[in-house]
């Protein structure tokens, strides 16, 4: 955990008391760990879910995407709700909803029940996640201490995504796939209790109505767009079943942007993107999310479907990568002081891209652990850890107090939205290159194409950083009422 001051007074509208900074950091990071863990924890359990509930191949992908899309689509709403109604309150509401949905998913008897529970889990995560970063940045003064705290938050979040394979494999093999969801119940209750006693309430602005139409439009647009991308796998790019949802998704997103430009209380004030650091950091975070999120999915299915690993073996195989991403996240603040946030971002993305290049070059139907999983995974995740900490810092530093939750929600949204759409696109590419085959050689060809495309996506992210990201921190993020 990052070294932070022993005590940090948190002055809020409803509570004025000093609480240990480590307690705030611990509670916030625990909440972030849970919601990020559940993005990937189901990967190793997918084969068991398929056989138990009769899920189709498309249904398996939506076990992942139902969570991710609801998470990304409602996160801006969650961030704004925290600003208006209280960050601690939204932390508790989101965690309670997440925990209850985890219980429902673990007890599901039909595939639709599981998918519905995963979507509600994503909604709870969207309410909870923005408050984790906002509570943390409120507790730690801006400067080196806050950067270290953000590094800890990033490391824990990255570790949650990375640990998903191991946790899911252990629970699936030793107990049942249901426990990858049920385990959230006792852990969620413990974090709820800690939050009640260790967090102080805060809010960033006057009470205003929430932009529910905006939240519905962006979530529906993302879901419809992702569905259209997935349809290309079975229908092709020119079929009406593909073109209609793609067009509808783009239309919904366009309407969302139009609504945000005209409403007095926008969910996503478009003026935020006039600040180059905010706009560039979110764009690059979306690119990194598209590549790194899919990595866990494809590494897991490659280990199980091609190399014949069991669920627990696939999870254990990714432990070094899990540790490496946390190492990168903790190294990033130190490097930022030496070479700057922009250069650390570029360095991290280039290291990750080299890992994807090595992965697509060494992946094989009879690949060995060292060459086809360990070394590429270490490079991919070391780079991801190095890049995401400076991006989170650039996107949130200088934010006006009334916009802190919104900006925190925005960077989380960018990462998760990129991950959801990236998985849909890369799964389609993998299916196209496998030619519909299910034998190890065909699957390997498809996975190699996905890794190769991920590397190219990351190189595009480097171009974005070089051309768009300012070298120094930009001006303070304007308040929503000035940027609507």
N, C-alpha and C positions, 0 to 999 in steps of 0.2 A: 504493500500500500504506500502511496506517496506520503512523504513527510510534510505535514502541514502543521500550522500552529496548534497549540494545545487547546486553546479556546477561541471561538469566533462568535462574537455577538451577532445575532441575526435579528435585525430590526424589521418588524412587519407591522401591518395595519391592525393585527389582532393579538399579537403576542410580542413581548419585549423581554427576552431572557437569553442568557448565554448558555449555550450547550456545547459539548465537546465536538470539535470539527470532525474528528475521526468517526464519531457516531453518525453524523450526517453523511459523510462519504461512504461509510459502510452500508448504511441503509439504502442510499440512492444507488450504489453499485449493485447491491443485492437485487433490487427491483430491475435494473437494467440487465443483469445476468439472466434472470428468469425469462424476460420477454425475448431476448436474443437467442437464448438456448432453444426456445420452442420453434424458432425458424428452422433449425436443422436437426433437432432431436428425433424427429420422426423418420429421417432418411433411412436409418438402418432397420427400422421397424416396418417399412413399406411392404416387403414381401409377406410378412406375417399378417399385416392388415388386409392385403389382397386376398390371401387364402381364407381368412376368417370371415370377412365381410363381402367377398365377391366383387371387389373393386376392379374396374377396368384399368388399362394402362393410362387412359386420360384421367380417370378418377384418382389414380395415385398422384399424378402431378397436381391435381387440385387439392389434395390433402395438404400439400406445401403452399400452393398459391392462394387458397382460401384464407389462410392466416396472413400471408404476406401482403395481399392486396387490401384486405380490411385494415391491417396494421398501417400501411402506407397511406391509404385513402383518408383515414380519419385522424391521422396524427396531427395535422394542422389544427383540426377542431380541438383535439386534446390539449395542444399547446395554448391555444387561445382561451380555452376553458380554465386552464391553470392560471393564466394572467388575470382573468376576470373574477373567478370564484374561489381562488386559493389553490396554491400548488400542492400543499399537504392534502387538502380535501380531494383533489383530483387523483393524487397518488393512491389514496385509500380506496376511492371509488373504482379506479382502474384495476387495482390489484385484486379487489374483491370480485369484480366481474371476471377477470382472468382466471382466478382460482375456481369460481363456480363453473365456468365453461370447461375448465380442465377436468373437473369431476364428471360433467355430462359427457365429454368426449371419451373418457376412460370407460364409461358404462354403456357406450353406444352399442346398439344391436343391429342397426342398419347403416348402410353407407351414407345415406343422406343425413342421418343423425350425427355421424362423425364430421362430415363436411360443415354442417351448420354449427357444431360446437367449435370447430377450428375458426370459422369466421367470427364468432362471438369472442373467442380468445383474442383474435386480432384486434377487435374493437376495444377490449379491455387493455390490451398492450398499447394501443394508440392513445388512450387516455392517460396511461401510467408513464410511458417512456419520456415524453417531453419534460415532465416534472422532475425526473431523475437528474437530468443535467442542470435544470434551472435551480433546483434546491442546492445542488453542489456548488454552482457558481455564485449563488447568493451567500453561501457559508464561507467562501474563500475569497479574499480580496484579489482584485485583478493584479497580475504580475506573475513572477516565477512560481509562487505557491499555487496559484490557480492553474497554471499550465501543467504543473505536476499532478494536480488533482484531476484535470481533464485527461492526462495521460493514464492515470489509474482507471478512470471511467471508461476510456477507450479500450484499455487492456482487458478489463473485466467483460465489456461487451463483446470484444473480439474473442475472448476466451470462452464466452457463452456459446457463440456460434461454432467455435472450434471443438468445444467439449461435447457438443450435441451428438456427434457420432459415437463417442465412447460411452456416454451416459445411456443413449438409446440402445446401443449394442448390449451393454451389461444388463439393463432392465429387460430387454426382449428375450435374451437367452436364459437368464436366471429366473425370470418371473413370467412376464407376458408383455406383448406390445401395449396392452392397456396401461401398464405402469409408466410408460414414457409420458403419459398425461396425468395419471393419478399421483405421481410423485410431486407434482406442483401443489397439491392440496396442503399437505403438512408444511412444506417449505413456505408457501404463500401465507399461511396463517402465522407462522413465526415472523415473517417480514412485516405483516400487518401490525402485529403487537409491537415490534421494534419501532415502526413508523409512528404509532400513536404516542409513544413516550419520548422518542428521540428527535422528531421533526417539529419545527415551529411553522405556524401558518404564515404565508405571505401571498400577496397578490400584486400585480403590476399596474393596474389601471382601474378606472372607474367601471362600474357595472354597466354593461351594454348587452344587447341581444347577441346570441351566437348566430353565425352564418350557416344554418343547417342546410339550406339549398346548395350552397357551395360545397359542403362536405359530401352530400349525396351525389352531386354532379361529378366531382373528381373521382370518387370511389367507383361509381357506375362506369365512368369513362375508362378508368384503368382496368376494371374487370372485363369490360366488353372488348377493349383492345387486346388484352392478354388472351381472351378466348379466341379472338380472330387469328392471332398469331399461332395458337395451338392448332386451330383448324387447318392451317396450311399443311400440317403433317399428314392429315388424312384426306383432305379435299383438293390440295394444290392451291396456288396463289390466284388462279383466275376463276375459281368456282364461286357462285353466289353465297354459299355457306361460309366462305372466307371473306369475301369482299364486303358483304353487308355488315358483319360485326366490326371489321376494321374501320369502315367508314363511320359507323355509328359511334365507335369509341372515340375517334378523332373529333367528330362533331360534338360529342358531350364535353370533351376537354376544351374545345373552342368556346362552347357556351359557358363553361365554368370560368374561363378567362374573361369573357364579356361581362358576366355577372360580377366578378371581382373588381373589374374596372369601374363599375357603376354604383355598386352598393356603398352605403355610408359606413358600414361596419364589415369590411371584407375579411374572409377567412385567411386569405393570403394577399396582403397589400402588395400590389405590383411595384410600388415605389421602393420596396426593399431591394429589388434587383437593380436599382440605380447605383447601389453601393457595389463597386467592382469586386471587393473581397467576398461579399456575401454571394453574389451571383456566380462568380468563378468557382468558389469553394463548393457550392451546391452542385454545379454542373459536373465538376470533377469527382465529387463524392458519388454522384449517380453512376458515372462511368466505372469507378472502382467497385461499387456495389454490384453492378451487372456482371463483372468478371469474378469477384471473390465469392459472392454468394453461390454462384453455380458451381464453383470449384468443389465445395463440400458435397454437393449432390452427385456430381460425376465421379469424384474419387470414391465415394461410397458404393455407387452402383457398379463401377469398374471392379472394385475389390470383390464384391459379392457375385455379380453376374458373369464376370470373365475369369477372375482368378480363383473363384470358389471359396472365398473367405466366409466364415459364419458372421453373424451380426456382431458378436463380441470381438472377433478377430478384426473385422473392418474398423470398429471403433478404436481398438488398440493401435491399429496401423497408423491412425491419424493423430495419436497423442503427441509425437514430436512436433508436428505442424501446429498443434494447439498451443504448445509451450512457446514455439517460435513467434507466433503472432503476438502473444503477450510480451515477449521480450522486445519485439520491435516497437510496440506501443510504449514501453517504458524507456527505451533508448531515445525515442523521438524527442522528448523535451530537452534532453542534454544536447542533442545535435542541433536543435532549433536555436539554442543560445550561441552556438558556434558559427553555423552557416546560414541560419535563417529558415523560417517556416516554408517559404517557397522552394528552396533548394532541397530541403528534407522531403517535401512532397515529390519532387521530381526523382530524387534518389530512390525513394520507396517504390514508386510506380515502375521504374526501370528494373529494379531487382525482381519485382513481381512478374513483369513481362518476361524476363529471362527464365523464370521458373516455368511459366506456361509454355515457352518455346522448348525447354528441356523436356517437359512432360509430353508434348505431342511428338517429340522425336524419339523418346524411349518407351512409350506405351506399346505394349505388345500382348497378344493372347496368352503367351507364356512368360510374361514379364516378371522380373525379380523384384523383391520388395525394395531393395536399396535404390535401384535405378529407375523403377517405374512409379514409386510412391514416395519414398523417404526424401531423397535429395530434391526432386521437383517441388514437393509439398513444402519443404523448409524454405526454399527460395520464394515461392508464391506467398506464403503467409508472413515471412519476415518483411517482405516489401509492403504487404497490406497493412501490417501493424505500424510501419514507419510512416506510411502515407496518411493514414486516417486521423492520427492525433493532430498534426498541423492543420489538416482540413477542418476538423471540428473547432480548433482554436481560432482559425481565421474567420470562420462563419459566425462565431458567437462573440468574439471580443469586440468591445465598443458598443454592444447593443444597448439601446435605451432600456431602463428598467421596465417600462410598460410593454416592451416587445420581447423580453428575455425568453418567455415560454414559447412564443411564436417562432423566434429564430432557432431555438433548440429543437422544436418540433420540425422545422423546415429541414434541418440537416439530417435528422433521423428519417424524415420522409424521403429525402433524396436517395439515401443509401438503400432503404427498403424498396422504394419504387424501382430503382435501378435493378435491384436483385430480382424482383418479381418479373419484370419485363425481360430482363436478361435471361432468366431461366427459361421462359417461354420461347425466346428466340433461339437460344443455344440448344434447347431440346429439339426444336424443329430442325435445326442444322444437323444435329447428331442423327436424327431419324432419317433425314434425306441421304446422308452419306453411308448409312448402314444398309440402304436399299431395302428396308423392310425385313432384313434378316435378323434372326435371334441367336445365331451361333456366335461363339467368341470372336472369330475373325471379323465378322460384320459389325458387331457391337464395338469392337476396338476401333475400327475405322471411323465410326460415328463419334465416339468419345474423343478421338484424336482431332477431328475437325472442330469439335466444340472448344477444346483447349487452344487450338491454333487461332480460332476466332477471338477467344478471350484475350490472347496476347496482343492481337491487332487492336482490339478495343482499348486496351491499356495504353498502347502507343499513341492512339488518338487522344487519350487523356493527357499525355505529356505535352502534346501540341497545344491543348487548351490551357495548360498551366503557363507555358512559355508565352503565349500570345495574349492571355487574358488576365492572369493573376497578377495583382500589383505586388511590387517588392516590399513595400511597407504597408502597414495596416491602414485601411481606408478610414473615412470619417465615421462618426457614430451613426448607427442605423436610425433612419428617421422614424418618428412615431407614426402609427398606422393612420391616424386622423389627417396627417400631412401627406400621406403617400397613396391614399385611396384614389 
